[in-house]
């Protein structure tokens, strides 16, 4: 999980997303005004992420750290949605 958290955080940064430092099994990612559209795109691809508004962070997505395969799928979907 630690290795995947580092990988996912670095790849999200490469895509232009900022993730708060984390020691947990999730990342809180600043998606700004795109949060809802990205959450919808991920959901359409079968990837469920939490809306940060539910935990007091509007404009953020709470993304659970997954396996490399799952994380890569999430990143591909985000690339398509922001590309």
PDB file of N, CA, C and O in Angstrom:
ATOM      1  N   UNK A   1       0.827  -1.181   0.000  1.00  0.00           N
ATOM      2  CA  UNK A   1       0.000   0.000   0.000  1.00  0.00           C
ATOM      3  C   UNK A   1       0.875   1.250   0.000  1.00  0.00           C
ATOM      4  O   UNK A   1       0.552   2.224  -0.679  1.00  0.00           O
ATOM      5  N   UNK A   2       1.955   1.239   0.734  1.00  0.00           N
ATOM      6  CA  UNK A   2       2.839   2.405   0.783  1.00  0.00           C
ATOM      7  C   UNK A   2       3.426   2.685  -0.601  1.00  0.00           C
ATOM      8  O   UNK A   2       3.464   3.832  -1.046  1.00  0.00           O
ATOM      9  N   UNK A   3       3.881   1.635  -1.273  1.00  0.00           N
ATOM     10  CA  UNK A   3       4.457   1.791  -2.613  1.00  0.00           C
ATOM     11  C   UNK A   3       3.399   2.333  -3.578  1.00  0.00           C
ATOM     12  O   UNK A   3       3.687   3.231  -4.371  1.00  0.00           O
ATOM     13  N   UNK A   4       2.199   1.803  -3.517  1.00  0.00           N
ATOM     14  CA  UNK A   4       1.137   2.252  -4.405  1.00  0.00           C
ATOM     15  C   UNK A   4       0.688   3.679  -4.090  1.00  0.00           C
ATOM     16  O   UNK A   4       0.335   4.433  -4.997  1.00  0.00           O
ATOM     17  N   UNK A   5       0.700   4.046  -2.826  1.00  0.00           N
ATOM     18  CA  UNK A   5       0.339   5.422  -2.456  1.00  0.00           C
ATOM     19  C   UNK A   5       1.339   6.398  -3.069  1.00  0.00           C
ATOM     20  O   UNK A   5       0.949   7.435  -3.606  1.00  0.00           O
ATOM     21  N   UNK A   6       2.639   6.065  -2.988  1.00  0.00           N
ATOM     22  CA  UNK A   6       3.671   6.918  -3.604  1.00  0.00           C
ATOM     23  C   UNK A   6       3.495   6.997  -5.118  1.00  0.00           C
ATOM     24  O   UNK A   6       3.566   8.074  -5.710  1.00  0.00           O
ATOM     25  N   UNK A   7       3.259   5.819  -5.744  1.00  0.00           N
ATOM     26  CA  UNK A   7       3.065   5.760  -7.184  1.00  0.00           C
ATOM     27  C   UNK A   7       1.870   6.614  -7.606  1.00  0.00           C
ATOM     28  O   UNK A   7       1.985   7.441  -8.511  1.00  0.00           O
ATOM     29  N   UNK A   8       0.738   6.418  -6.959  1.00  0.00           N
ATOM     30  CA  UNK A   8      -0.478   7.128  -7.323  1.00  0.00           C
ATOM     31  C   UNK A   8      -0.318   8.632  -7.106  1.00  0.00           C
ATOM     32  O   UNK A   8      -0.741   9.425  -7.947  1.00  0.00           O
ATOM     33  N   UNK A   9       0.273   9.023  -6.015  1.00  0.00           N
ATOM     34  CA  UNK A   9       0.488  10.437  -5.735  1.00  0.00           C
ATOM     35  C   UNK A   9       1.374  11.076  -6.811  1.00  0.00           C
ATOM     36  O   UNK A   9       1.080  12.175  -7.283  1.00  0.00           O
ATOM     37  N   UNK A  10       2.446  10.397  -7.194  1.00  0.00           N
ATOM     38  CA  UNK A  10       3.356  10.926  -8.223  1.00  0.00           C
ATOM     39  C   UNK A  10       2.657  11.029  -9.574  1.00  0.00           C
ATOM     40  O   UNK A  10       2.826  12.015 -10.292  1.00  0.00           O
ATOM     41  N   UNK A  11       1.879  10.020  -9.916  1.00  0.00           N
ATOM     42  CA  UNK A  11       1.187  10.026 -11.205  1.00  0.00           C
ATOM     43  C   UNK A  11       0.071  11.083 -11.242  1.00  0.00           C
ATOM     44  O   UNK A  11      -0.142  11.720 -12.274  1.00  0.00           O
ATOM     45  N   UNK A  12      -0.620  11.265 -10.149  1.00  0.00           N
ATOM     46  CA  UNK A  12      -1.631  12.316 -10.085  1.00  0.00           C
ATOM     47  C   UNK A  12      -0.979  13.679 -10.237  1.00  0.00           C
ATOM     48  O   UNK A  12      -1.516  14.552 -10.918  1.00  0.00           O
ATOM     49  N   UNK A  13       0.166  13.867  -9.614  1.00  0.00           N
ATOM     50  CA  UNK A  13       0.912  15.110  -9.749  1.00  0.00           C
ATOM     51  C   UNK A  13       1.314  15.342 -11.206  1.00  0.00           C
ATOM     52  O   UNK A  13       1.219  16.460 -11.713  1.00  0.00           O
ATOM     53  N   UNK A  14       1.759  14.288 -11.868  1.00  0.00           N
ATOM     54  CA  UNK A  14       2.135  14.379 -13.276  1.00  0.00           C
ATOM     55  C   UNK A  14       0.943  14.848 -14.121  1.00  0.00           C
ATOM     56  O   UNK A  14       1.116  15.560 -15.110  1.00  0.00           O
ATOM     57  N   UNK A  15      -0.257  14.443 -13.724  1.00  0.00           N
ATOM     58  CA  UNK A  15      -1.469  14.837 -14.441  1.00  0.00           C
ATOM     59  C   UNK A  15      -1.967  16.227 -14.027  1.00  0.00           C
ATOM     60  O   UNK A  15      -2.957  16.719 -14.568  1.00  0.00           O
ATOM     61  N   UNK A  16      -1.281  16.857 -13.071  1.00  0.00           N
ATOM     62  CA  UNK A  16      -1.648  18.202 -12.647  1.00  0.00           C
ATOM     63  C   UNK A  16      -2.533  18.290 -11.426  1.00  0.00           C
ATOM     64  O   UNK A  16      -3.070  19.355 -11.120  1.00  0.00           O
ATOM     65  N   UNK A  17      -2.693  17.172 -10.718  1.00  0.00           N
ATOM     66  CA  UNK A  17      -3.504  17.155  -9.507  1.00  0.00           C
ATOM     67  C   UNK A  17      -2.611  17.195  -8.278  1.00  0.00           C
ATOM     68  O   UNK A  17      -1.568  16.541  -8.238  1.00  0.00           O
ATOM     69  N   UNK A  18      -3.017  17.958  -7.282  1.00  0.00           N
ATOM     70  CA  UNK A  18      -2.300  18.005  -6.007  1.00  0.00           C
ATOM     71  C   UNK A  18      -3.012  17.092  -5.014  1.00  0.00           C
ATOM     72  O   UNK A  18      -4.232  17.153  -4.863  1.00  0.00           O
ATOM     73  N   UNK A  19      -2.241  16.253  -4.344  1.00  0.00           N
ATOM     74  CA  UNK A  19      -2.788  15.376  -3.302  1.00  0.00           C
ATOM     75  C   UNK A  19      -2.140  15.768  -1.977  1.00  0.00           C
ATOM     76  O   UNK A  19      -0.926  15.954  -1.894  1.00  0.00           O
ATOM     77  N   UNK A  20      -2.964  15.887  -0.955  1.00  0.00           N
ATOM     78  CA  UNK A  20      -2.441  16.199   0.372  1.00  0.00           C
ATOM     79  C   UNK A  20      -1.564  15.048   0.848  1.00  0.00           C
ATOM     80  O   UNK A  20      -1.856  13.890   0.547  1.00  0.00           O
ATOM     81  N   UNK A  21      -0.481  15.349   1.594  1.00  0.00           N
ATOM     82  CA  UNK A  21       0.334  14.266   2.155  1.00  0.00           C
ATOM     83  C   UNK A  21      -0.549  13.312   2.961  1.00  0.00           C
ATOM     84  O   UNK A  21      -1.466  13.739   3.662  1.00  0.00           O
ATOM     85  N   UNK A  22      -0.260  12.029   2.849  1.00  0.00           N
ATOM     86  CA  UNK A  22      -1.121  11.036   3.484  1.00  0.00           C
ATOM     87  C   UNK A  22      -0.326   9.884   4.071  1.00  0.00           C
ATOM     88  O   UNK A  22       0.674   9.447   3.500  1.00  0.00           O
ATOM     89  N   UNK A  23      -0.772   9.406   5.196  1.00  0.00           N
ATOM     90  CA  UNK A  23      -0.263   8.176   5.799  1.00  0.00           C
ATOM     91  C   UNK A  23      -1.378   7.134   5.825  1.00  0.00           C
ATOM     92  O   UNK A  23      -1.208   6.047   6.377  1.00  0.00           O
ATOM     93  N   UNK A  24      -2.505   7.469   5.230  1.00  0.00           N
ATOM     94  CA  UNK A  24      -3.694   6.613   5.247  1.00  0.00           C
ATOM     95  C   UNK A  24      -3.762   5.770   3.973  1.00  0.00           C
ATOM     96  O   UNK A  24      -2.847   5.788   3.150  1.00  0.00           O
ATOM     97  N   UNK A  25      -4.848   5.042   3.829  1.00  0.00           N
ATOM     98  CA  UNK A  25      -5.033   4.201   2.649  1.00  0.00           C
ATOM     99  C   UNK A  25      -5.815   4.938   1.557  1.00  0.00           C
ATOM    100  O   UNK A  25      -6.429   4.313   0.693  1.00  0.00           O
ATOM    101  N   UNK A  26      -5.785   6.268   1.608  1.00  0.00           N
ATOM    102  CA  UNK A  26      -6.442   7.076   0.585  1.00  0.00           C
ATOM    103  C   UNK A  26      -5.672   8.377   0.382  1.00  0.00           C
ATOM    104  O   UNK A  26      -4.848   8.774   1.205  1.00  0.00           O
ATOM    105  N   UNK A  27      -5.971   9.029  -0.747  1.00  0.00           N
ATOM    106  CA  UNK A  27      -5.436  10.351  -1.031  1.00  0.00           C
ATOM    107  C   UNK A  27      -6.596  11.320  -1.162  1.00  0.00           C
ATOM    108  O   UNK A  27      -7.644  10.973  -1.707  1.00  0.00           O
ATOM    109  N   UNK A  28      -6.413  12.518  -0.671  1.00  0.00           N
ATOM    110  CA  UNK A  28      -7.376  13.589  -0.838  1.00  0.00           C
ATOM    111  C   UNK A  28      -6.821  14.480  -1.944  1.00  0.00           C
ATOM    112  O   UNK A  28      -5.828  15.184  -1.756  1.00  0.00           O
ATOM    113  N   UNK A  29      -7.480  14.438  -3.100  1.00  0.00           N
ATOM    114  CA  UNK A  29      -6.961  15.057  -4.314  1.00  0.00           C
ATOM    115  C   UNK A  29      -7.761  16.310  -4.659  1.00  0.00           C
ATOM    116  O   UNK A  29      -8.988  16.278  -4.748  1.00  0.00           O
ATOM    117  N   UNK A  30      -7.040  17.413  -4.852  1.00  0.00           N
ATOM    118  CA  UNK A  30      -7.675  18.672  -5.225  1.00  0.00           C
ATOM    119  C   UNK A  30      -7.993  18.638  -6.715  1.00  0.00           C
ATOM    120  O   UNK A  30      -7.092  18.651  -7.554  1.00  0.00           O
ATOM    121  N   UNK A  31      -9.275  18.595  -7.033  1.00  0.00           N
ATOM    122  CA  UNK A  31      -9.720  18.563  -8.429  1.00  0.00           C
ATOM    123  C   UNK A  31     -10.408  19.862  -8.821  1.00  0.00           C
ATOM    124  O   UNK A  31     -10.871  20.004  -9.953  1.00  0.00           O
ATOM    125  N   UNK A  32     -10.476  20.808  -7.891  1.00  0.00           N
ATOM    126  CA  UNK A  32     -11.079  22.102  -8.175  1.00  0.00           C
ATOM    127  C   UNK A  32     -12.493  21.983  -8.703  1.00  0.00           C
ATOM    128  O   UNK A  32     -13.282  21.164  -8.231  1.00  0.00           O
ATOM    129  N   UNK A  33     -12.800  22.804  -9.682  1.00  0.00           N
ATOM    130  CA  UNK A  33     -14.130  22.821 -10.265  1.00  0.00           C
ATOM    131  C   UNK A  33     -14.448  21.608 -11.119  1.00  0.00           C
ATOM    132  O   UNK A  33     -15.577  21.449 -11.582  1.00  0.00           O
ATOM    133  N   UNK A  34     -13.451  20.744 -11.331  1.00  0.00           N
ATOM    134  CA  UNK A  34     -13.665  19.537 -12.148  1.00  0.00           C
ATOM    135  C   UNK A  34     -14.064  18.330 -11.314  1.00  0.00           C
ATOM    136  O   UNK A  34     -14.297  17.257 -11.869  1.00  0.00           O
ATOM    137  N   UNK A  35     -14.148  18.476 -10.007  1.00  0.00           N
ATOM    138  CA  UNK A  35     -14.349  17.325  -9.123  1.00  0.00           C
ATOM    139  C   UNK A  35     -15.570  16.491  -9.498  1.00  0.00           C
ATOM    140  O   UNK A  35     -15.468  15.270  -9.625  1.00  0.00           O
ATOM    141  N   UNK A  36     -16.706  17.126  -9.675  1.00  0.00           N
ATOM    142  CA  UNK A  36     -17.937  16.371  -9.959  1.00  0.00           C
ATOM    143  C   UNK A  36     -17.868  15.698 -11.322  1.00  0.00           C
ATOM    144  O   UNK A  36     -18.285  14.548 -11.458  1.00  0.00           O
ATOM    145  N   UNK A  37     -17.354  16.387 -12.332  1.00  0.00           N
ATOM    146  CA  UNK A  37     -17.238  15.800 -13.672  1.00  0.00           C
ATOM    147  C   UNK A  37     -16.272  14.616 -13.660  1.00  0.00           C
ATOM    148  O   UNK A  37     -16.520  13.606 -14.318  1.00  0.00           O
ATOM    149  N   UNK A  38     -15.183  14.736 -12.923  1.00  0.00           N
ATOM    150  CA  UNK A  38     -14.224  13.632 -12.839  1.00  0.00           C
ATOM    151  C   UNK A  38     -14.812  12.454 -12.081  1.00  0.00           C
ATOM    152  O   UNK A  38     -14.624  11.301 -12.470  1.00  0.00           O
ATOM    153  N   UNK A  39     -15.520  12.742 -11.006  1.00  0.00           N
ATOM    154  CA  UNK A  39     -16.157  11.668 -10.237  1.00  0.00           C
ATOM    155  C   UNK A  39     -17.155  10.920 -11.115  1.00  0.00           C
ATOM    156  O   UNK A  39     -17.245   9.694 -11.052  1.00  0.00           O
ATOM    157  N   UNK A  40     -17.897  11.649 -11.925  1.00  0.00           N
ATOM    158  CA  UNK A  40     -18.868  11.037 -12.840  1.00  0.00           C
ATOM    159  C   UNK A  40     -18.159  10.192 -13.894  1.00  0.00           C
ATOM    160  O   UNK A  40     -18.597   9.080 -14.191  1.00  0.00           O
ATOM    161  N   UNK A  41     -17.068  10.705 -14.464  1.00  0.00           N
ATOM    162  CA  UNK A  41     -16.307   9.947 -15.474  1.00  0.00           C
ATOM    163  C   UNK A  41     -15.750   8.664 -14.870  1.00  0.00           C
ATOM    164  O   UNK A  41     -15.781   7.610 -15.505  1.00  0.00           O
ATOM    165  N   UNK A  42     -15.245   8.752 -13.653  1.00  0.00           N
ATOM    166  CA  UNK A  42     -14.710   7.562 -12.985  1.00  0.00           C
ATOM    167  C   UNK A  42     -15.828   6.557 -12.717  1.00  0.00           C
ATOM    168  O   UNK A  42     -15.649   5.357 -12.922  1.00  0.00           O
ATOM    169  N   UNK A  43     -16.974   7.046 -12.260  1.00  0.00           N
ATOM    170  CA  UNK A  43     -18.102   6.166 -11.979  1.00  0.00           C
ATOM    171  C   UNK A  43     -18.567   5.439 -13.244  1.00  0.00           C
ATOM    172  O   UNK A  43     -18.903   4.256 -13.192  1.00  0.00           O
ATOM    173  N   UNK A  44     -18.587   6.136 -14.368  1.00  0.00           N
ATOM    174  CA  UNK A  44     -18.975   5.518 -15.641  1.00  0.00           C
ATOM    175  C   UNK A  44     -18.019   4.396 -16.034  1.00  0.00           C
ATOM    176  O   UNK A  44     -18.393   3.467 -16.750  1.00  0.00           O
ATOM    177  N   UNK A  45     -16.770   4.497 -15.553  1.00  0.00           N
ATOM    178  CA  UNK A  45     -15.778   3.457 -15.828  1.00  0.00           C
ATOM    179  C   UNK A  45     -15.736   2.412 -14.702  1.00  0.00           C
ATOM    180  O   UNK A  45     -14.847   1.562 -14.667  1.00  0.00           O
ATOM    181  N   UNK A  46     -16.708   2.488 -13.784  1.00  0.00           N
ATOM    182  CA  UNK A  46     -16.795   1.501 -12.705  1.00  0.00           C
ATOM    183  C   UNK A  46     -15.861   1.764 -11.538  1.00  0.00           C
ATOM    184  O   UNK A  46     -15.593   0.866 -10.740  1.00  0.00           O
ATOM    185  N   UNK A  47     -15.361   2.996 -11.433  1.00  0.00           N
ATOM    186  CA  UNK A  47     -14.443   3.356 -10.347  1.00  0.00           C
ATOM    187  C   UNK A  47     -15.169   4.318  -9.419  1.00  0.00           C
ATOM    188  O   UNK A  47     -15.581   5.403  -9.830  1.00  0.00           O
ATOM    189  N   UNK A  48     -15.320   3.916  -8.181  1.00  0.00           N
ATOM    190  CA  UNK A  48     -16.038   4.721  -7.202  1.00  0.00           C
ATOM    191  C   UNK A  48     -15.043   5.485  -6.334  1.00  0.00           C
ATOM    192  O   UNK A  48     -14.176   4.890  -5.694  1.00  0.00           O
ATOM    193  N   UNK A  49     -15.178   6.806  -6.320  1.00  0.00           N
ATOM    194  CA  UNK A  49     -14.394   7.651  -5.416  1.00  0.00           C
ATOM    195  C   UNK A  49     -15.378   8.509  -4.641  1.00  0.00           C
ATOM    196  O   UNK A  49     -16.503   8.737  -5.084  1.00  0.00           O
ATOM    197  N   UNK A  50     -14.949   8.978  -3.488  1.00  0.00           N
ATOM    198  CA  UNK A  50     -15.848   9.791  -2.661  1.00  0.00           C
ATOM    199  C   UNK A  50     -15.679  11.266  -2.973  1.00  0.00           C
ATOM    200  O   UNK A  50     -14.578  11.738  -3.255  1.00  0.00           O
ATOM    201  N   UNK A  51     -16.777  11.971  -2.916  1.00  0.00           N
ATOM    202  CA  UNK A  51     -16.784  13.417  -3.061  1.00  0.00           C
ATOM    203  C   UNK A  51     -16.196  14.018  -1.790  1.00  0.00           C
ATOM    204  O   UNK A  51     -16.653  13.710  -0.689  1.00  0.00           O
ATOM    205  N   UNK A  52     -15.197  14.865  -1.933  1.00  0.00           N
ATOM    206  CA  UNK A  52     -14.555  15.472  -0.769  1.00  0.00           C
ATOM    207  C   UNK A  52     -15.479  16.353   0.045  1.00  0.00           C
ATOM    208  O   UNK A  52     -15.218  16.608   1.221  1.00  0.00           O
ATOM    209  N   UNK A  53     -16.554  16.821  -0.564  1.00  0.00           N
ATOM    210  CA  UNK A  53     -17.514  17.658   0.158  1.00  0.00           C
ATOM    211  C   UNK A  53     -18.056  16.920   1.376  1.00  0.00           C
ATOM    212  O   UNK A  53     -18.315  17.528   2.415  1.00  0.00           O
ATOM    213  N   UNK A  54     -18.226  15.611   1.241  1.00  0.00           N
ATOM    214  CA  UNK A  54     -18.771  14.800   2.338  1.00  0.00           C
ATOM    215  C   UNK A  54     -17.865  14.801   3.572  1.00  0.00           C
ATOM    216  O   UNK A  54     -18.322  14.540   4.685  1.00  0.00           O
ATOM    217  N   UNK A  55     -16.577  15.098   3.366  1.00  0.00           N
ATOM    218  CA  UNK A  55     -15.638  15.117   4.503  1.00  0.00           C
ATOM    219  C   UNK A  55     -15.082  16.523   4.729  1.00  0.00           C
ATOM    220  O   UNK A  55     -14.035  16.692   5.353  1.00  0.00           O
ATOM    221  N   UNK A  56     -15.805  17.545   4.207  1.00  0.00           N
ATOM    222  CA  UNK A  56     -15.432  18.928   4.464  1.00  0.00           C
ATOM    223  C   UNK A  56     -14.439  19.536   3.484  1.00  0.00           C
ATOM    224  O   UNK A  56     -13.860  20.585   3.768  1.00  0.00           O
ATOM    225  N   UNK A  57     -14.231  18.893   2.328  1.00  0.00           N
ATOM    226  CA  UNK A  57     -13.288  19.402   1.343  1.00  0.00           C
ATOM    227  C   UNK A  57     -13.928  19.487  -0.040  1.00  0.00           C
ATOM    228  O   UNK A  57     -13.671  18.642  -0.898  1.00  0.00           O
ATOM    229  N   UNK A  58     -14.756  20.502  -0.257  1.00  0.00           N
ATOM    230  CA  UNK A  58     -15.366  20.651  -1.575  1.00  0.00           C
ATOM    231  C   UNK A  58     -14.274  20.810  -2.641  1.00  0.00           C
ATOM    232  O   UNK A  58     -13.217  21.385  -2.381  1.00  0.00           O
ATOM    233  N   UNK A  59     -14.547  20.292  -3.841  1.00  0.00           N
ATOM    234  CA  UNK A  59     -13.576  20.381  -4.925  1.00  0.00           C
ATOM    235  C   UNK A  59     -12.489  19.329  -4.852  1.00  0.00           C
ATOM    236  O   UNK A  59     -11.534  19.366  -5.628  1.00  0.00           O
ATOM    237  N   UNK A  60     -12.625  18.389  -3.923  1.00  0.00           N
ATOM    238  CA  UNK A  60     -11.644  17.322  -3.741  1.00  0.00           C
ATOM    239  C   UNK A  60     -12.301  15.957  -3.963  1.00  0.00           C
ATOM    240  O   UNK A  60     -13.514  15.792  -3.831  1.00  0.00           O
ATOM    241  N   UNK A  61     -11.461  15.001  -4.301  1.00  0.00           N
ATOM    242  CA  UNK A  61     -11.886  13.608  -4.401  1.00  0.00           C
ATOM    243  C   UNK A  61     -11.092  12.790  -3.398  1.00  0.00           C
ATOM    244  O   UNK A  61      -9.883  12.969  -3.253  1.00  0.00           O
ATOM    245  N   UNK A  62     -11.775  11.899  -2.713  1.00  0.00           N
ATOM    246  CA  UNK A  62     -11.109  10.982  -1.780  1.00  0.00           C
ATOM    247  C   UNK A  62     -10.938   9.665  -2.526  1.00  0.00           C
ATOM    248  O   UNK A  62     -11.904   8.950  -2.791  1.00  0.00           O
ATOM    249  N   UNK A  63      -9.686   9.364  -2.856  1.00  0.00           N
ATOM    250  CA  UNK A  63      -9.371   8.202  -3.684  1.00  0.00           C
ATOM    251  C   UNK A  63      -8.641   7.161  -2.851  1.00  0.00           C
ATOM    252  O   UNK A  63      -7.549   7.417  -2.342  1.00  0.00           O
ATOM    253  N   UNK A  64      -9.243   5.995  -2.715  1.00  0.00           N
ATOM    254  CA  UNK A  64      -8.627   4.896  -1.970  1.00  0.00           C
ATOM    255  C   UNK A  64      -7.499   4.297  -2.796  1.00  0.00           C
ATOM    256  O   UNK A  64      -7.621   4.137  -4.010  1.00  0.00           O
ATOM    257  N   UNK A  65      -6.405   3.970  -2.131  1.00  0.00           N
ATOM    258  CA  UNK A  65      -5.264   3.340  -2.786  1.00  0.00           C
ATOM    259  C   UNK A  65      -5.647   1.906  -3.145  1.00  0.00           C
ATOM    260  O   UNK A  65      -6.140   1.156  -2.303  1.00  0.00           O
ATOM    261  N   UNK A  66      -5.417   1.539  -4.394  1.00  0.00           N
ATOM    262  CA  UNK A  66      -5.735   0.188  -4.844  1.00  0.00           C
ATOM    263  C   UNK A  66      -4.492  -0.560  -5.276  1.00  0.00           C
ATOM    264  O   UNK A  66      -3.369  -0.181  -4.942  1.00  0.00           O
ATOM    265  N   UNK A  67      -4.708  -1.613  -6.015  1.00  0.00           N
ATOM    266  CA  UNK A  67      -3.598  -2.369  -6.595  1.00  0.00           C
ATOM    267  C   UNK A  67      -3.010  -1.563  -7.754  1.00  0.00           C
ATOM    268  O   UNK A  67      -3.618  -0.580  -8.178  1.00  0.00           O
ATOM    269  N   UNK A  68      -1.869  -1.943  -8.265  1.00  0.00           N
ATOM    270  CA  UNK A  68      -1.272  -1.236  -9.395  1.00  0.00           C
ATOM    271  C   UNK A  68      -2.232  -1.240 -10.581  1.00  0.00           C
ATOM    272  O   UNK A  68      -2.383  -0.229 -11.266  1.00  0.00           O
ATOM    273  N   UNK A  69      -2.877  -2.374 -10.820  1.00  0.00           N
ATOM    274  CA  UNK A  69      -3.825  -2.477 -11.930  1.00  0.00           C
ATOM    275  C   UNK A  69      -4.990  -1.499 -11.755  1.00  0.00           C
ATOM    276  O   UNK A  69      -5.366  -0.798 -12.695  1.00  0.00           O
ATOM    277  N   UNK A  70      -5.548  -1.457 -10.568  1.00  0.00           N
ATOM    278  CA  UNK A  70      -6.668  -0.555 -10.294  1.00  0.00           C
ATOM    279  C   UNK A  70      -6.231   0.900 -10.377  1.00  0.00           C
ATOM    280  O   UNK A  70      -6.940   1.732 -10.942  1.00  0.00           O
ATOM    281  N   UNK A  71      -5.073   1.208  -9.820  1.00  0.00           N
ATOM    282  CA  UNK A  71      -4.569   2.576  -9.858  1.00  0.00           C
ATOM    283  C   UNK A  71      -4.283   3.014 -11.291  1.00  0.00           C
ATOM    284  O   UNK A  71      -4.562   4.157 -11.654  1.00  0.00           O
ATOM    285  N   UNK A  72      -3.734   2.125 -12.102  1.00  0.00           N
ATOM    286  CA  UNK A  72      -3.447   2.444 -13.501  1.00  0.00           C
ATOM    287  C   UNK A  72      -4.754   2.706 -14.260  1.00  0.00           C
ATOM    288  O   UNK A  72      -4.823   3.610 -15.092  1.00  0.00           O
ATOM    289  N   UNK A  73      -5.764   1.926 -13.974  1.00  0.00           N
ATOM    290  CA  UNK A  73      -7.080   2.121 -14.607  1.00  0.00           C
ATOM    291  C   UNK A  73      -7.658   3.479 -14.230  1.00  0.00           C
ATOM    292  O   UNK A  73      -8.183   4.192 -15.086  1.00  0.00           O
ATOM    293  N   UNK A  74      -7.566   3.838 -12.957  1.00  0.00           N
ATOM    294  CA  UNK A  74      -8.034   5.133 -12.487  1.00  0.00           C
ATOM    295  C   UNK A  74      -7.296   6.253 -13.215  1.00  0.00           C
ATOM    296  O   UNK A  74      -7.917   7.219 -13.660  1.00  0.00           O
ATOM    297  N   UNK A  75      -5.981   6.130 -13.337  1.00  0.00           N
ATOM    298  CA  UNK A  75      -5.179   7.157 -14.005  1.00  0.00           C
ATOM    299  C   UNK A  75      -5.534   7.278 -15.483  1.00  0.00           C
ATOM    300  O   UNK A  75      -5.602   8.388 -16.011  1.00  0.00           O
ATOM    301  N   UNK A  76      -5.759   6.159 -16.153  1.00  0.00           N
ATOM    302  CA  UNK A  76      -6.158   6.204 -17.574  1.00  0.00           C
ATOM    303  C   UNK A  76      -7.487   6.933 -17.732  1.00  0.00           C
ATOM    304  O   UNK A  76      -7.660   7.722 -18.661  1.00  0.00           O
ATOM    305  N   UNK A  77      -8.415   6.671 -16.833  1.00  0.00           N
ATOM    306  CA  UNK A  77      -9.717   7.327 -16.899  1.00  0.00           C
ATOM    307  C   UNK A  77      -9.566   8.816 -16.660  1.00  0.00           C
ATOM    308  O   UNK A  77     -10.177   9.617 -17.367  1.00  0.00           O
ATOM    309  N   UNK A  78      -8.762   9.205 -15.677  1.00  0.00           N
ATOM    310  CA  UNK A  78      -8.535  10.620 -15.421  1.00  0.00           C
ATOM    311  C   UNK A  78      -7.868  11.299 -16.615  1.00  0.00           C
ATOM    312  O   UNK A  78      -8.215  12.427 -16.964  1.00  0.00           O
ATOM    313  N   UNK A  79      -6.920  10.617 -17.235  1.00  0.00           N
ATOM    314  CA  UNK A  79      -6.257  11.189 -18.424  1.00  0.00           C
ATOM    315  C   UNK A  79      -7.261  11.443 -19.537  1.00  0.00           C
ATOM    316  O   UNK A  79      -7.252  12.505 -20.160  1.00  0.00           O
ATOM    317  N   UNK A  80      -8.127  10.466 -19.785  1.00  0.00           N
ATOM    318  CA  UNK A  80      -9.154  10.641 -20.827  1.00  0.00           C
ATOM    319  C   UNK A  80     -10.108  11.785 -20.475  1.00  0.00           C
ATOM    320  O   UNK A  80     -10.503  12.565 -21.342  1.00  0.00           O
ATOM    321  N   UNK A  81     -10.468  11.874 -19.208  1.00  0.00           N
ATOM    322  CA  UNK A  81     -11.446  12.870 -18.775  1.00  0.00           C
ATOM    323  C   UNK A  81     -10.866  14.292 -18.783  1.00  0.00           C
ATOM    324  O   UNK A  81     -11.611  15.265 -18.905  1.00  0.00           O
ATOM    325  N   UNK A  82      -9.558  14.410 -18.656  1.00  0.00           N
ATOM    326  CA  UNK A  82      -8.939  15.737 -18.602  1.00  0.00           C
ATOM    327  C   UNK A  82      -8.217  16.088 -19.892  1.00  0.00           C
ATOM    328  O   UNK A  82      -7.820  17.236 -20.096  1.00  0.00           O
ATOM    329  N   UNK A  83      -8.046  15.093 -20.766  1.00  0.00           N
ATOM    330  CA  UNK A  83      -7.258  15.250 -21.982  1.00  0.00           C
ATOM    331  C   UNK A  83      -7.902  16.066 -23.000  1.00  0.00           C
ATOM    332  O   UNK A  83      -7.338  16.273 -24.074  1.00  0.00           O
TER     333      UNK A  83
END
